[in-house]
Structure formats: structure tokens, C-alpha cells
Amino acid sequence: MRRARLLFLTFGILLAAFPAGAQNYPTKPIRLVVPYPPGGPTDLVGRLYATKMLDILGQPVVVENRSGANGNIASQLVAKTPGDGYTLLLHSSSFVINSILYKAPGYHPLTEFTPIGQVFDYKLIVVVHPSFDVHSLKELVAAAKAKPGEITYASAGGAGAPTHLSVEMFKQMAGIDLVHVPYQGGAPAVNDLLGGHVMMMFNNPTQTLPYVKAGKLRALAVTGLKRSEQLPELPTVAELGYPGFDVGTWFAIWGPAGIPPAVVAKLSDALLKIAAMKDVREQLATYGLNGVAGTPAELDAFQRAELERWGKVIHAANITAE
């Protein structure tokens, strides 16, 4: 009886001390791991958020670039760290997609991570080379059905990249056959598109808008459910006969599994405050990005839906990566 009472008191002390430690969070610098090299949009946004998080949380947030294996190296690193809220991951939708795409990605997004919140996203623009005689999405589908397996499209980042999977989803919905020409990055893909070596691409607005406005590429549609603020006259794929077609690249912050709820709440609150800042929204807009805000529960539900959605596309198209 005495032993049981002692254990009960010890357990009670631990329970009382645990919330206090979480409420004092953070007491030291936070590491924000970015799976891409310095200078890219993810890195720039990571450093922007790091500065704002310092102001809100009172501790430095240090951005650490760990590129490689399409982001898997960074994900594996964070998955192995303690769940104390002092190591976080800023990753793209590839974080979820890679867990389906790779036979052994080295982590699982649902069991080894704690969702914190979404940060930003961007939709893609359907563009063709001006020499390709199609002026609408309807004409593109008609041309593809007339010449199956002849129209080429570029993707940036290799198999499973958003610029690849978005076209694969459209192919499945439209019942057409297009030829995939993968590139390691956006620059070489766009260069070949501009040169007419490939006919079309679903690409990000940052790399696409300048060429559309200069008349070097022809825009047919945007892949979001809402029209682009930069090209408001451009229809969405969804409104052109493909309801629910909403693809692009989204980015969020996760931590390793086991982060205390009080710490998650503090981090989530910080992200929501940052998303509401006018200067942050304006800065994201200069990168061609849309600020996104949401709770950990919303991110968890969203990533589960993405796993199911892209799993169907990847399995139907038999896409793999090593």
C-alpha cells in the first residue's frame, strides 16, 4: 500500500512538472530543417518565418539546409530527432508523395511526424509553345486524342514531381496520352519548352508568368480552383470541364513524433500569427506564392487526403522512384 502510494505521488509530480516545461517552451534555439539548397523559394520562406518566429517565441530559429534524395535526407534526419519541438521540418508536398513514390523513403509522414501547420502554396499554369497550334484546353485534349502518344510535356524534378503528377492526373481525367520528358530542374525544362523541343508543361508561376506576358509561351489554364490574381482572365482547369481538379505544390512545417500538445499549440499559434502579417503576405506574393494558414488538425487531415489522392494517381500510372 505504501509502495503504491509512493508511485502514485511520483507519477503526480511528473504530470505536474510536464505541462510546466511545455509552457516554458522554448528555452533554447530552434532548428528549422529545409530540404533544399539556399536561395530557393523554400529556403527564402524558411528564413522569413524564422525571423518572425524569433519575434514571437523569443528564441532564435536557425535554418539548416539538408538537400538530397528529393527531400528524403532531411525528412529522415528530423524523424530521428527527439520530439521536444526544437527540431522542425519545412517541406513541400513531396514529403507526403515520396512516402508512396519510393519503396524505402526512410520515414512515414503519419507515424513519425507531428503536423504543425501549412505555410504557403502555389498553383501551376498550363502552358504550350506558341508553335503548338492549340489555344485552349479543349483544343489540347482534341489534339492529344487525334495524335495519342505524340504530344510531349516537360516536368521539373524527375518522376513524381508536382509538374509530373499534375499532368498524369489530367491525363487520367481527360482520357488522353501525353509523352513525359523529365528534367532535373525547372530551368532546363523551361529552356527546352521555350526552344520548342517539348510542346507543353504544367509549371509554377514564378518561372512561367514572365514568358507568358512576353508572348514566348501561351497559357491555357491554371490548376487551382480559383483563378490566378496575376492572370485573372485565365480560366481554371476545373471550370473547363474537370470539376475538382486542384493541384500544385504546398508547403508545411512538421516536427518529429511525440511533441507535447502545449508545444504544438505554441508553434501553431506562432505560424497563424505570421500568416496574418501583411508584410509576410506581400513578401510571399513577390515570390509568386500564396500564404496559407491552418491548424495542426487541418494539416493532418489534408496530408491524409493527399496520400490517398496521389496514391491513386501514382499506382494507376505505375510511377516509381529510386
C-alpha positions in Angstrom: 0.0 0.0 0.0 2.8 2.4 1.0 4.7 1.5 -2.2 1.6 2.1 -4.4 1.1 5.5 -2.7 4.7 6.4 -3.3 4.4 5.5 -7.0 1.1 7.5 -7.3 2.8 10.6 -5.8 5.8 10.3 -8.0 3.5 10.0 -11.1 1.6 13.0 -9.9 4.7 15.1 -9.6 5.8 14.1 -13.1 2.4 15.0 -14.5 2.5 18.4 -12.8 6.1 19.1 -14.0 5.4 18.1 -17.6 3.0 20.9 -18.5 5.2 23.5 -16.8 8.1 22.5 -19.0 6.0 22.7 -22.1 4.6 26.1 -21.1 8.1 27.5 -20.7 9.0 26.4 -24.3 11.2 27.5 -26.0 14.2 27.9 -23.7 16.9 27.5 -26.5 17.3 28.0 -30.2 15.0 26.0 -32.6 16.4 24.3 -35.7 14.3 24.5 -38.9 15.5 22.0 -41.4 14.9 22.8 -45.1 15.4 20.0 -47.7 16.5 22.3 -50.5 19.6 24.4 -51.2 20.0 28.0 -50.1 18.4 30.7 -52.3 15.3 28.8 -53.5 11.8 29.7 -52.5 11.5 27.2 -49.7 14.8 28.5 -48.2 13.7 32.1 -48.6 10.3 31.5 -46.9 12.0 29.5 -44.2 14.3 32.4 -43.3 11.4 34.8 -43.4 9.4 32.7 -41.0 12.5 32.1 -38.8 12.8 35.9 -38.3 9.2 36.2 -37.4 9.2 33.2 -35.1 12.1 34.8 -33.2 10.0 37.9 -32.6 7.0 35.8 -31.3 8.8 32.9 -29.4 11.8 34.9 -28.1 14.4 32.3 -29.3 16.4 32.2 -32.5 15.2 29.9 -35.3 18.2 28.6 -37.3 17.6 27.4 -40.8 19.6 24.3 -41.7 19.7 23.3 -45.4 19.9 19.5 -45.9 19.2 18.8 -49.5 19.4 15.4 -51.3 17.3 12.4 -52.3 14.3 14.7 -53.3 14.0 15.8 -49.7 14.2 12.4 -48.1 17.5 13.1 -46.3 16.0 16.0 -44.4 12.9 14.0 -43.6 14.9 11.1 -42.2 17.0 13.4 -40.1 14.1 15.1 -38.5 12.3 11.8 -37.9 15.2 10.6 -35.7 15.3 13.7 -33.5 13.7 14.0 -30.1 10.0 15.1 -30.1 10.7 18.2 -28.0 9.9 21.0 -30.5 13.5 22.1 -31.0 13.9 20.5 -34.5 11.3 21.2 -37.2 11.0 20.5 -40.9 9.8 22.9 -43.6 9.0 20.6 -46.6 6.8 20.6 -49.7 4.0 18.2 -50.7 6.9 15.9 -51.8 7.2 15.0 -48.1 3.8 13.1 -48.4 4.2 12.0 -52.1 7.7 10.5 -51.5 6.3 8.0 -49.0 4.3 6.5 -51.8 6.7 7.0 -54.6 9.8 5.4 -53.0 10.0 1.8 -52.0 12.1 2.8 -48.9 11.8 6.5 -48.2 13.2 6.0 -44.7 10.3 7.6 -42.9 6.5 7.6 -42.7 4.7 11.0 -42.6 1.8 9.9 -40.4 3.5 7.8 -37.8 6.9 9.5 -37.4 5.9 13.2 -37.5 3.8 15.8 -35.7 1.9 18.2 -38.0 2.3 21.9 -37.1 0.7 23.8 -39.9 0.7 24.8 -43.6 2.7 27.8 -44.7 2.3 28.5 -48.4 1.4 27.0 -51.7 1.3 27.8 -55.4 -0.7 26.5 -58.3 0.6 25.6 -61.7 -0.1 27.2 -65.1 -0.8 25.1 -68.2 1.5 26.5 -71.0 2.3 25.5 -74.5 4.9 26.7 -77.0 3.4 29.2 -79.5 4.3 27.0 -82.4 1.9 24.3 -81.0 -1.4 25.2 -82.7 -3.7 24.9 -79.7 -5.3 27.9 -78.0 -7.5 26.3 -75.3 -7.6 23.3 -73.1 -10.4 21.8 -75.2 -8.2 22.1 -78.3 -5.3 20.5 -76.4 -7.4 17.5 -75.4 -8.7 17.2 -79.0 -5.1 17.3 -80.4 -4.0 14.6 -77.9 -6.9 12.4 -78.9 -6.1 12.9 -82.5 -2.4 12.1 -82.1 -2.1 9.8 -79.0 1.5 9.4 -77.7 2.9 12.2 -79.8 2.5 15.4 -77.7 5.4 15.8 -75.3 5.3 17.6 -71.9 8.2 18.6 -69.7 8.5 18.1 -65.9 10.9 19.6 -63.4 12.4 17.4 -60.7 12.0 14.0 -62.2 9.4 11.2 -61.6 6.8 12.1 -59.0 7.4 15.9 -59.0 4.2 18.0 -58.9 4.9 19.1 -62.5 4.8 15.4 -63.4 1.9 14.2 -61.3 -0.4 17.1 -62.2 -0.2 16.1 -65.9 -0.6 12.4 -65.0 -3.8 13.3 -63.1 -5.1 15.4 -66.0 -4.3 12.6 -68.5 -6.3 10.2 -66.4 -9.3 12.6 -66.1 -9.2 13.6 -69.8 -8.5 10.1 -71.2 -5.5 11.2 -73.2 -2.0 10.0 -73.8 0.9 12.5 -73.5 4.7 11.7 -73.5 6.6 12.6 -70.4 10.0 14.2 -70.8 11.6 14.6 -67.3 14.2 17.2 -66.4 16.3 17.6 -63.3 15.2 21.1 -62.7 12.9 23.9 -63.7 15.5 25.9 -65.7 16.4 23.2 -68.3 12.8 22.2 -68.6 11.7 25.8 -69.4 14.6 26.3 -71.7 13.6 23.3 -73.8 10.0 24.4 -73.8 11.0 27.9 -75.0 13.1 26.3 -77.7 10.1 24.2 -78.9 11.8 20.9 -78.0 8.8 19.9 -75.9 5.3 21.1 -76.6 3.8 21.9 -73.2 4.2 22.0 -69.4 2.3 22.4 -66.2 4.7 24.8 -64.4 4.9 27.1 -61.4 4.0 30.8 -61.8 7.5 32.2 -60.9 9.1 30.5 -64.0 6.1 30.9 -66.3 4.5 34.3 -65.9 7.3 36.4 -67.4 7.3 34.3 -70.6 3.5 34.3 -70.9 3.5 38.1 -70.6 6.3 38.4 -73.1 4.4 36.2 -75.6 7.0 33.4 -75.5 4.6 30.9 -74.0 0.8 30.6 -74.4 -1.2 30.0 -71.2 -4.3 27.8 -71.4 -5.4 27.4 -67.8 -4.4 27.4 -64.1 -4.6 24.3 -61.9 -6.2 25.8 -58.8 -9.9 26.1 -58.0 -9.6 29.9 -58.1 -8.2 32.0 -60.9 -4.8 33.4 -60.7 -4.5 37.0 -59.4 -1.7 37.6 -61.9 -3.7 36.3 -64.8 -7.4 36.8 -63.8 -8.6 36.2 -67.4 -7.1 32.7 -67.4 -9.7 30.0 -66.7 -9.1 27.1 -64.3 -8.9 23.5 -65.4 -11.8 22.8 -63.1 -14.2 25.3 -64.8 -13.2 24.0 -68.2 -14.9 20.6 -67.6 -12.8 18.9 -65.0 -14.5 19.5 -61.6 -12.4 19.3 -58.6 -9.1 19.5 -60.5 -6.9 21.3 -57.9 -3.2 20.7 -58.0 0.0 22.5 -57.2 2.7 22.4 -54.6 2.1 23.1 -51.0 4.5 23.6 -48.1 4.1 23.0 -44.3 6.0 22.6 -41.1 6.3 19.3 -39.2 8.2 18.1 -36.2 9.1 14.6 -35.1 6.6 12.4 -33.4 5.8 12.9 -29.7 5.9 16.7 -29.4 3.8 17.7 -26.3 0.4 19.3 -27.2 1.3 22.5 -25.4 4.4 22.9 -27.5 2.5 22.1 -30.7 -0.1 24.8 -29.7 2.6 27.4 -29.2 4.2 26.7 -32.6 0.8 26.6 -34.3 -0.2 29.9 -32.8 3.1 31.4 -34.0 2.5 30.2 -37.6 -1.1 31.6 -37.6 0.1 35.0 -36.4 2.8 35.1 -39.0 0.4 34.2 -41.8 -1.8 37.1 -40.8 1.0 39.7 -41.1 0.6 42.0 -44.1 4.3 42.2 -44.8 4.6 38.4 -44.9 1.8 38.1 -47.4 3.3 40.8 -49.5 6.7 39.2 -49.4 5.3 35.8 -50.4 3.5 37.4 -53.3 6.8 38.7 -54.7 7.9 35.1 -54.9 4.6 34.2 -56.7 3.4 32.3 -53.6 0.2 32.2 -51.7 0.2 32.4 -47.9 -1.7 29.5 -46.2 -2.8 29.2 -42.6 -4.3 26.2 -40.8 -4.2 24.2 -37.6 -2.3 21.0 -36.9 -5.6 19.0 -37.2 -6.3 20.6 -40.6 -2.8 19.8 -41.8 -3.2 16.2 -40.6 -6.5 15.8 -42.4 -5.1 17.4 -45.5 -2.0 15.3 -45.7 -4.1 12.1 -45.3 -6.3 13.2 -48.2 -3.2 13.9 -50.3 -1.8 10.5 -49.5 -5.0 8.9 -50.8 -5.4 11.1 -53.8 -1.8 10.9 -55.1 -1.6 7.2 -54.2 -4.3 6.5 -56.8 -2.6 8.6 -59.5 0.9 7.0 -58.8 -0.4 3.5 -58.8 -2.6 4.0 -61.9 0.3 5.4 -63.8 2.8 2.9 -62.3 5.2 5.6 -61.3 8.2 4.7 -59.1 11.4 6.5 -58.0 14.6 5.1 -56.5 
